[in-house]
Amino acid sequence: MTGTGSGSTGSPLRVALVGYGLAGSVFHAPLIAATEGLVLDTVVTSNPERQAQARAEFGDELRFAASADELWGRADELDLVVIASPNKTHVSLATAALKAGLPVVVDKPIAGTAAEARELAALADERGLLLSVFQNRRWDNDFRTLQKLVSGGADGSVAPHGELGDVWRFESRFERWRPQPKGGWRESGDPEEIGGLLYDLGSHVVDQALVLFGPARSVYAESDVRRPGAEADDDTFIAITHTNGVRSHLYMSATTAQLGPRFRALGSVAGYVKYGLDPQEAALRDGKRPTGDGSWGVEPESMWGRVGSGESPLTGGGTPVETLPGDYPAYYAAVAAALRGTGPNPVTAHEAAAALDVLEAARRSARDGVTVVV
């Protein structure tokens, strides 16, 4: 699954990045540039300051386009389009790229509805093109560690019982303390912007829950706009009952003055509690880049989670468990392999659609005060 450009002959796959805001400049561009077999060819932005920023980091050979429309006429010069523009543009830009014959990576959420995500998946399948969704937090250090504990396999492969036994309840918190809204489209109350924490952080925590424990059977949610001047939800809770009986409780908030544990997974044998966020985003924001020397994504022992039963980790209970290194670079390495036909799509649009089913159910549940069967 490649475009018609140089990647088909074994030379580096040429990537066009649409958008150079937070997602494009902090996540996608550095990770693309750090991936063997990929080269950042073009950045789509009309902002002179962002162009200068990109050129300073990636060199004078980097090309620019003022709009994505400029890419479709030279699709034969490219092998992949990465869409890191505002949420409301994802569907239209992904559709245009696929119709131009180009494989696509779309930042989450791929669309505003599951139906739109499935329409994109059908188009990609019809054209025989890769369509992948950037769910980078599958490669968070804490998630990789929990996946190992739950599955019992060092590589996340399924085993009869992990170290926790049968997991009964999973709690996941992505909480922040931002008492003043920052503004911008991510916090807009306009439904067309697909803003708010339900679709922002919710896209991550729901995806992680589905990867760990499988499909959802029912969804209950609470969603509030707490801060003065805020327009979109900034304090949201989702309860998922999975088809296998596991219950996931997921918290997303910008109004949390005291942060809870990032993960708490409770099983028939033991529980796992982990505080703190994966360090990769902070490192990327600070201008650090993956080096390949084994230091990327590693956190200090003081941040390790604990596994145990009947004791509080805050008082030293349980056994410290080394946190596996975070590995965002693995996503684009997998994309490169998929384009060359040597590996699977790391995150499919069908998986993203399943998460959107849950997000849509959560929105309905919070609005109507009901539990929604998915």
N, C-alpha and C positions, 0 to 999 in steps of 0.2 A: 504494500500500500504506500506508494509514493506519488509525488507529483510528476511532472515531466522534466524536471530540472536535473541538476548535476548529481543528485543523490542516487539516481538510478544506475549510475556508472561506478559507484563505490567511493566517490569523493564526498567531502562533507555535505550534509544536508543543509540547504539554505533556508533560513527561517525569517519570516516577516512577523514583527510584533506590532499589533494594533493597540495603541494606548501606552502612554509612558507616565501615568500617574503612580499612585502607591503600588498597585498590583504589578504594573509593567516594570517600573524602575527598581523596586525592592525585591520582588520575587522572580518574575519571569526572565528578565534580561540577564541578571547574574547567573541564574541556574542554566539557562540556555548556553551562555558563554563558557560555563564550566563543564559542559557535557562533551565528551569525546564523540566526534562524528557529527556534531551540530555546529553551525556558525550563524551568528546573528548578522543577517544581511541588510535588513531594512527595518526601520522604526517608523510607524505612522503616528506623527504628531505635528501639528502646525504651530506649536508653541516654541518660540525661539529659545527660551531659557531651557526647556526640556531637551531640545535638540543639542544645545551646547553641553548640557549635562551628560547626555548619552555619548556624544562625540568624545568628550574628555575621558570617559571610562573605556569606550570600546574602539576608539581610533578613527582616523580620518577616512578609512575605507567604508565605514558604516554609511549606508544610504538612508534617505528620508523620503517620506511621502506625506503630503498634506492631508490626504484622505485615503480611506481604504479602497475607494473606487479606482485609485491609481494602480492598485496591485493586480486587479483582475485582467488588465490588458497585457501584463507580462507574467502571467501565471507559469509559463514555461521556464522562467528564471528562478522559480521558487519550489520548495519541497514541503513546506509546512507554513500554515498561518496560525499564529497564537493570538487569541482575542482576549485582551485585558482592558477593555473599555468599559464604560458604565453598564450596569446590568440590563438596562432597557434596550441596549443595542445588540445583545448577545445573539438573539435569534436571527435578526436580519443579517448581521455580518456573517454568522456561521452558514446561513443559507446561501449567501452570495459566494462565499469561498468554496463551498462544496459544488455549487453549480459551475464555478470556474475550474473545477477539477483539482482542487487543492485539499489535502488533508488538513484537519483542524484540531487545535487544542482550544478549549473554551474555559475561562475561569469560572468558578462556581459563583452563583447558581447558573447552570447552563441556560435556564429559561425561567419564566415566571410561573409556568404550569407544567405538570407532567405530560399533558397532551402535546404541548409544543416540543418538549424534549423527545418524545417518541416520534414525532413527525421529523425532527432532525435526524434521529437514529435511522429512520426508514430511508431518508434521502441519502445518508452516508452509505447504508447497505446497498441501496440501488446503484450508487455510483462506484461501489467498491473502494471507498475511501475511509481512512482512519478518522474517527471522531472521538476525541478523548476529553475528559473533564478534569481540570486541575483541582483535585481534592488532596492538597499537599499534606493535610494533617493526618492522613493515613501513615505518613512517615515521621510523625512526631515521636520523640524519644519515649514518652510515657505510654503512648498508644502501642508502639511496637513491643514494649515491655509487657503491657497488659495482655496483648494478643498472645504472646508466648506463654504467659501464666494461665490464660484461659484454655488455650489449645493443648498445651503440653509439648508442643513442637517448637524447637529453637527457631525455625523459619516461619512460624505461624501456621504450619500444617495442622490439620485436625487430628487430635488424638482422643481416645475415649474419655479421659479425665485429665484436666490440667492440675496445677498445684493447688487450685482453689476448690477442687471438686466440682460439683454441679453448681454453676452460678445461678443464684435466685434473684438477686437484685443488683442493678448497676446504676451508679450515680455519676454524672458527668457535669462539671461546672466550668463554664467559660465566663468568668465574672471580671468586671472592671469597676473602678471607682472614678467616674467622670461626671461629677455633679452638674457641669455646664455643657450643654450640647455644643458640638464642634461645627455643626452645619454641614452643608454639602449634600449631594444626592443620596449618600448612604443613610442620612437621617431625615430625608424628605418624607412628608406625608402623602405625596402624590403617588397613587397606586402604580402609575406607569413607570416610576423610578425603581420599583421593587426594592425599596429600602427597608430599614428596620432590622432589629436583631434576629427576628425569626428567620429571615432569609439570608442574613449575613453569617452570624455565628451559628445559627441553627443548621445551616447547610453542612457545617463541619460536624457538630455533635450528633446529628441524626445519621449522617453517613457512617460515622464511627460505630454507633450503636448497631446499625444494620449489618455492617461488616462483621462485628463481633458475634451477634446473636441472631441474625437472620431476619426474615420478613416480619413486618408488623401486622398484628391482628386488629388492634384498636388503638385509638389515640385520644387522649384528653389533654387540654392545654389551658393555660391562663396567660393573658398578655395584657400589659398595661403601659401607658405613657405616663411616667412619673415626674420627669423633670420640668420645671417651668420653662416654657418656650419650646419644648420638644414637640415634634410632629408625628414621629413614628415610634413603634414599640421599643422601649428601652429596658424592659424588665419582663421576661417571658419564661414560662415553665412548660415543659412537655413531658407527659407520661405515656410511654409506649408499652403496651403488652404485646410481646412477640408471640409468634405462633407456637414456639416451643415452651412458652410459659414464663420465660424470663421477663422481668419488669425493668425497664430503663426509665430513670428519672433524670431529665436533662434541664439544666438551668443556664440561661443566657441573660446577662445583666450588665448595664452600665451604671447601676445605682447601688453597688454593693460596697458598703463602708468597711466591712470585715469579710475577707475572702475565705471561702470554704475550700475543701480539698478539690483538686482538679479531677481526680478519680476516686471512687470508693466502690469496689466490687466485692460483693458478699456471697460466699459459696457455702456448700455443705461441709467443707473441710476447713477452710480458712478465708480470710478477707485480705484485700490489698488496698492500701490507702496511699495516695501520692499527692503531694502539694507542689505548687509552682508550675509555670509554663515552660514548654520546650524552649531552649535558648536560640533556636535558629533564626526566628524572625528578628529578635533583638540584634543578633549578630549581623544579619543582612542590612538592617536599618543603620547600623553603625559603620557600614562600608566594608565589613569583613566578607571574605569570599571562601567557598570550599577549596581546600588545598590538596586533598587526597593523601594527607600524611597521617590520617587516623584521628586528628584532633577535632574535626568538624562534628558538631552536634553532641559533644560530650559534656556532661554536667558533673559538678563536684559531688563527692560522696555524701556531703551534708544534705543534698537534695534528693537522695534516693528514697523511694517509697519503702513501705514495710509490709510484710506478709505475716499474719498470725491470727490468733483467735482469742477472744475474751479479754484483750488488753488494749489500751489506748496507745497509738503510735506517738502521741504527743508526750507521753511519759516514758518512752523508750520501749514500749511493748512491741512484740513481734520481731521479726528478723529483717534487717535491711536487705533489699534486693537491688543489685546493680542495675541501673537504668541503661538500657541499650542506647547507643548513640542515635540521635535523630539523623534522618537521611533524606532530606528533600532532593538532593541530586539524583536519587534513585528514580524519581518520577520521570525526568527527562531522559535518563538512560534507557528506561523502559519504552518511552515513546520512540526513541531512535531505533531500538531493536524492533518494535512493532512495524515501523515504516520500512525497515529492511527485511521484514518477513522472518525474523529470527526470535520473536517473542510475542506475547499477547498484549492487547491494549490494556494498560494498567488500570484505567477507570473508564468504563463504558458509559455511553449515554443512557442505556437501559438501567444501569445502576443509579445514575443520577435521577432518572425519572421515578424510581422507587422511593428515593429520598424526598422528591417533590410531592409524591402522593401523601407522605407523612406530613410535610409542611402545609400542604393545602388542607389536610384534615385538621391539623392543629389550628390553623386560622379559623376554620369553621367552628371548631370546638370552643375556642376562646370567644368568638362572636356570639354563639348561641347558647353557651353553657351546657353543652352536651358531650357525651363520649361518642366518637365517630368510628364506625367499623370501616377499616380500609379495604 
